[in-house]
Each structure stands twice: as structure tokens, then as C-alpha cells.
Amino acid sequence: MQILAGVGAPVLPITVDYLVVAGGGGGGAFFGGGGGAGGMRCTVTATGGSGSLETALSLETGTNYSVTVGGGGAGQTNDVGVQGSSSVFSTITSTGGGYGGTLGNNNGGSGGSGGGASGHAATGTGGAGDSAQGFNGGNGVTAFASCGGGGGASAVGTNGPGTANGGAGGAGRATSITGSSVTHAGGGGGASDGTGGAGGAGGGATAPNGTGTTTAGNPGTVNTGGGGSGSVRYTGSTNGGAGGSGVVILRYADTFTITFGSGLTGTESAASGGFKRATITAGTGNVSFS
């Protein structure tokens, strides 16, 4: 056992499992592609993309470890969405979701999962996802302005089908770090001149229907890293849907207690099954264990 000099407090090793989900990407405006889901990294039951399950961190009590919960990317007026912000825990970084494409900038953006492409006036290519965190966005097709869905943690975004439908967002992935199976990081649905693409399971937003009415995109669900949906525009201006914010969830032995530093919003669960869980939903700061 290590003893801190001059203090006498024991420094204990602590094994910490994590789920780190970044903010989802904003959906594209006009007839826009869906935003890509925030990157997902996890050590319990599943992780994002095609990567292998990650290894828990070996940390120490009495030491500060950095945490950032990434915000969702904004949906801009008549433009591509904004990439989501990355989430961080100690040495682990998950990359924000890629933005959805729009008229004149049809391609989706790269990110943890890639954003879907617009199919309005030109064919677009979906953005690339990080292979260890998420999947690619879907392509756009010019017929009926059929836009691609954003990629999710477990599946690519669906290509615009070239009919009066948008592509669906890729599904997120379920993990049981909280003690129950919960799905995070679904891609946002792509817009079309017809039925909007469905949001991917895990907080991805479903696009509005193109019924001749200009309609803003829908936002991804907060603290899931879900992508925002594309919007539809016939006249005037419109915004794509914002991505959902990310989340950081930590699991550790119930003999320890976490302290949340200034700037973080978090809660610690009661002991259950030999563990406690800390859920951090916003902010940037440090945590420590005792």
C-alpha cells in the first residue's frame, strides 16, 4: 500500500469501468442528411463500431481525473450541421458525431459516427465514422431529395432510397454498465420530399415529413449522443436538428466514493451488485475517488 508523504492517507488502486459517449452531430438544413451519433467507447458488454470491448482503467484514490461531457452539434440555418463535441474521461476520448449535409455542401461530415449526406440537387456521400466508435453515414440520392441517415454506434446510416423517403439513422448500441440494458448513440434520420427517415435507436431523431411545409429538424435526445435529423425547406429558412449531448458513466467497487469537482453535473448511485455508478451529464472538470 502506498502512503502519501506527510499525509498518511493510503493511496488505493481502483478499477473503473466506463461508458464515454460524445455529443451527436447536427442534422443538415434545407433537405438535409441526419447527424451522426457521437462516438461510443465502453468496457462493459459492448462498445461502438467494430472495435473490441475496451479494458477498464486502473486508477488511484486521491488523484484528480479529467471529465468532459460533449455537447451536441447545432443545427444551422440553411447549412450543414455542426459536428458534436468530444467527451473525455481520463485517457479516453470519444469523438463527436459528424454533421449532416445540405444543398451545395451535400456530403456528410466525419466523426465518431459519420453524418448522412444530402440528396438535394446533387448526390452526396455519407461521412466516415471512426471504426472503433461508430459507423458511416448514408449517401444521398437526388430523386425526391432523398437524404441519408447518420451513422450509429452499431450500424451504418441508411442511404436515401431514391423514393419519397429519407434514409434511417443507424442504430445505437446497448450496454449494461448501469445494471440495466440501455441503448446510446443512434444516428439521426435524413429528410426527403416525402416521409422523413426514422431516427436510430439510442436517441437519434426522426426527420419531419416533407409535406410542402418548411419544417425544422428534430433534436437528438440529451445524454444519448443521438444525431439530430435533417430538415425540409420549401420557402424561407430552416434549421437542421441539434445533436443530443453525450454522457460519461463510471462503474467501480462499492467500497469507494466519487467526488465531482466544480463544473460537473453528476450523481452517484447507491451500491448495487457490488458496484456504484457515477453518471455525469454535463460540464468539464475533475473527479476523484476515496
Stockholm file with secondary structure:
# STOCKHOLM 1.0

chainA/1-290         MQILAGVGAPVLPITVDYLVVAGGGGGGAFFGGGGGAGGMRCTVTATGGSGSLETALSLETGTNYSVTVGGGGAGQTNDVGVQGSSSVFSTITSTGGGYGGTLGNNNGGSGGSGGGASGHAATGTGGAGDSAQGFNGGNGVTAFASCGGGGGASAVGTNGPGTANGGAGGAGRATSITGSSVTHAGGGGGASDGTGGAGGAGGGATAPNGTGTTTAGNPGTVNTGGGGSGSVRYTGSTNGGAGGSGVVILRYADTFTITFGSGLTGTESAASGGFKRATITAGTGNVSFS
#=GR chainA/1-290 SS CEECTTTCCEECEEEEEEEEECCCCCCCSSSCCCCCCCCEEESSSCCSTTCCCCCCEEEETTCCEEEECCCCCCCCBTSCCCCCCCEEETTEEECCCCCCCBTTBCSCCCBSSCCCCCCSSSCCCCCCBCTTTCCCCCCCBTGGGBCCCCCCSSSCCCCCCSSSBCCCCCCCEEECTTSSCEEECCCCCCCCSSBCCCCCTTTCCCCCCCSSSCBCCCCCCTTTTCCCCCCBCSSSCCBCCCCCCCEEEEEEETTCCEEECTTEEEEECCCBTTEEEEEEEEEEEEEEEC
#=GC SS_cons         CEECTTTCCEECEEEEEEEEECCCCCCCSSSCCCCCCCCEEESSSCCSTTCCCCCCEEEETTCCEEEECCCCCCCCBTSCCCCCCCEEETTEEECCCCCCCBTTBCSCCCBSSCCCCCCSSSCCCCCCBCTTTCCCCCCCBTGGGBCCCCCCSSSCCCCCCSSSBCCCCCCCEEECTTSSCEEECCCCCCCCSSBCCCCCTTTCCCCCCCSSSCBCCCCCCTTTTCCCCCCBCSSSCCBCCCCCCCEEEEEEETTCCEEECTTEEEEECCCBTTEEEEEEEEEEEEEEEC
//
